[in-house]
Amino acid sequence: MGTTTSAVEGAATGSRWESQRSFDELGRSLADVTFCVVDLETTGGSVQAGSMITEIGAVKVRGGEVLGEFQTLVNPHTEIPAFIAVLTGISNSMVCDAPPIESVLPAFLEFAAGCVLVAHNAPFDVGFLKHFAQQQQRPWPAFEVVDTAVLARRVITRDDAPNCKLSSLAKHFRSATTPNHRALSDARATVDVLHGLMERIGTQGVRTLEELQTFSSRVTAAQRKKRHLADGLPHSPGVYLFQDDADRILYVGTSRDVRTRVRSYFTASETRSRMGEMVRLAARVTAIECATPLEAEVRELRLIAKHKPSYNRRSRHPEKVTFVKLTREPWPRLSLVHKVLDDDADYLGPFSSRGAAERCLAALHDTFPVRQCTDRLGRRPSRTACVLAEMGRCLSPCDGSVDEHTYAAVVRQLRETLLQRPDEVVEAVNTRMAVLAADERFEEAGVHRDRLAAFVRAAARTQRLTSLTRCPEVVATRREDDGRWAVHVVRFGRLAAAGVIPPGANAHAYVAQLRAGAETVPAPAGTPGPTPAATAEETERVLRWLEAPDLRLVDIDGEWTCPISGATRHLARHAGSKRLLPAPFEQAG
């Protein structure tokens, strides 16, 4: 039998009923949500640096069914760098007749209207789209966004895939489309990854969009039982150490608020499976309070290097690095070494992997025909020329084909490239890539692209590290987020002291006292190399703080400068793109 209710009564009744319904009932079923999965190809990795969109691809899906696809090339009105053309297969000739972003963006927004946007590494794709909408003074729709990269990191383990890159996930979920750095293909692969992830977390009770957006692994009973380990820890910057019953250090971490961070290991916000295993083994947590967050970061690095905790994946072996060395001998050559010695040689690095060092070495050998043999040669060698000499890739001092002055001139150019101006390598490799790309020899061009990226990163790192490690002392202060003035004393690139000026204290007197009690760091013998007094990672952390906005230099002993024409200016273009971004030497785990 039917019933009737007035509109006012219905609204009131609905309101009461809505307030009583469960979260599951209030949410929107994933089967009913229309997703627009989007992928972009661009001329570079940063819209702030002027990079432009070259292609947009999107797939609209609902309930596992494809409703439509959107694909178009975009004329960027700028040259596409050769290494980007190699990566994507999109050339200048392909986009010259394509519509501009001013025409493409409205069409895409119409296609995506009413959908939930999905992207792999969504801040990149959505950031570009929002930027050009703002540039065109076009209102940005209130899209909800799902990032498959973030979702994958919550549910995919190393047993499933080696990482959470789109290519790895597509392989794991057996996507019908292989990602190939073209927008529509990558969007189609992301659709399959999205469905695979939804199926995976569906077994854990996730049924609605709201649950998908807030999903994290549920806290285990073992994690709940150990929440008391955070009791008594300080609400301040510092380092925390998880230890087992035998006092073995399992894991070292750092935080601006140690107690809050440690408590998170016993809640659903901690989603890493290996951390759940570590918590089950933990018997106590020890904290080391630090004056500043930077001091905490540095202490963490030193403790990880010292104890090598089994649950820290990174920063455990700072000694396992590689350098490219330009030797000092009658006929200098390039070689790979593991230490910086006091031998007046020039070093490039450090590299966190030998493979990266070898790629950088290949880029240098492709540009400069110095000898590659490992023998020590006298001033007047008389040997047989090698194959490289016959190929024109070596000046061949071994058989007298080149005189000392000519060879020395090439070495001087090489040394300037390592220490001051990398343009010769950049131009030579770019020219080679352009020729190979024009011949559609993309695989070979890709090899040279990777070599150039390894070289530019290493040269930039070397120049930045060396500029600081040559300073006997740098004293600087900066107002931190909490309003306090942090002071750091850095000697030869090593953090020697850290403190915070107490309220009402005499700032000059406090800094003088801090300097007087700072760690004594011996001056490196000879010419300092890239990392003579600290690990590269520590000096990188110090540099990051020193290069932050609003820093005030209190005093400096020496010259802290980088060459104007150095490698850093090439990072954004030649060591950065959507899939190849410049990164710090290594992050602590």
C-alpha positions, 0 to 999 in steps of 0.5 A: 500500500502506498503512502504520501508525505509532504515535501517538508515532512519528507525533507525532515524525515530524510535528514533524520535518516541521513544522520543515522546511516552508516558511512558505507551507505552515505558513500558513492558506489565505485560501480556508479562513479564515472572516472576520467583517466588522464595522462599528459606528455610535456616538453619538460618536468616543470610547468614553472620552468616553462614546460608545455603540454605536447599531448593529452590522452584520456579514457572515460570509464564507469563500472569497468566499461569504457565510455569514451576516449580523448586524444590529441597532440598539442602544439607547444609553440616551442622546440621539443628537446631531443631527449624528450622526443626520444622519450615520447616519440613526439617530434616537432614535425608531429605537433607543428599542425596540432591545435594549441592548448587554448583550443585543446583544454576547453575540449578536454574539460568538456569531455571530463565534466562530471567525472572523477579525475584519475592519473598516475602521479596526479599532481603532475598532470593535474598541475599542468592542466590547472596552470593552463586553465588559470593562464587562460582565465578559465575557472577550474572545475571542482574535480575530485582526484584519485592518484593511482601512484599513491593508492599503489604505494598503500597496497603493493608490496615488493613481492608484487612489483619492484616499484610503483611506476606505471610500467611495473604496475601495468605488468603486475596487473597484466594490462592489455596496454603497455605504457610507452610514454604516449598519452592515450596508451599510458591512460589506457594502462592506468585504467587497467591499473586502477581496476586492478587496485580497486579489485585488490582493496575491494577484498578489504571492504572498500566499496565507495569512492570516499573509502577509496580516497581515504583508504589505508591498511587497517591497523593490526592487533600487534600494532595496537598493543605497542602504542605504549612505546611512544609514551614519554617521548618528547614533542620536539625535533629528534631521532627515534630508534626502534630496538628489539629485546636484545637491544639491536637497533631495528630502525632509525627515523627522524621527525619534528615531533618525535612522539607524534611520529612514533605513535603513527607507527601504531595506527592505520596511517602506517601502511608499509608492510615491512614497518608492521613487521618491524613493530612486531619485533620492537620492544622499546623506542629510544629518542634523541632530542635535537635542537633543530630539524636539520640536526635531527636529519644529520644525526639520523644519517650518522646513526643509520650509517653506524648501525646499519639497521635492517629495516632502513633501506636507504643511507645504510652504506654511504661508503659505497659510492663511486667517483669519476676521477681525472688522474694527475700523470703525464698522460691523464685519463678518467677512471672510476674510484671509490675514495677521494684521495689527497693526490691533487686529482679532480673528482666528479661525484659521488654516484650512488650506483656504479651504473650511473658513474659508468653512464657519466664516464661514457658521456665524457669519453664520447666528447673527449678522446682521452686515453681509456687504457689503464696502464701508466704511460711514461712521457715518451711511450712507444706502444701499439695503438688500440682499437679506439685509436683506429676508430678515432675515439682516442688521441693515442699517446701510446704510439706517439700520435699526439704530442704533450701540448695537444693532449694537455689542451684536451685535458684542460677542456675536460677539467673545465667541463668537470669543474666549471662549464659542462656545455661542451658535453651537453652540446655534443650529446644533444647533437648526437641525440638529435641526429639519432632521433632524426634517423629514428634510432630512438633506442640508441638516442635513449642511451645517450640521453641517460648518459647526459642525465647522469653527467649533468646530475653529477657535475651539478652535485660536485660543484654544489658540494665542493663550493661548501666543503672548501669553506672552513666555517659557515655560520647561518641562522633562519627563523623556523616554522615555529618562529624560533631562530635556528643557528647552525655552524658548518665546517668543511661541509659537516654540521658542527653545531646546532642550536636555537636562540632562547627568547630574550637572549643576546643573539651575538653572545649565543652564537659566539658560545655555540661556535666555541663549543662546536665540533672541531673538524680538521682541515682536509689535506691538500685540495678538498674533494666533493665530500672530505669531512662528511658524507655527500648525503649529510652535506646535501641536507646542510646545503638544502637548509642553507639554500632555503629562503630567508637565510641570514649568513652570520659569518663565513670563512672562505668563499661559498660560490658556484660557477655561474656557467655551471651544471646546475642550470642544465638540471631542469632540462637535461636531468628532468622530465615527468619520468626522469626528475633530478633527485637528491643523492639519496633519501634516508629511509 
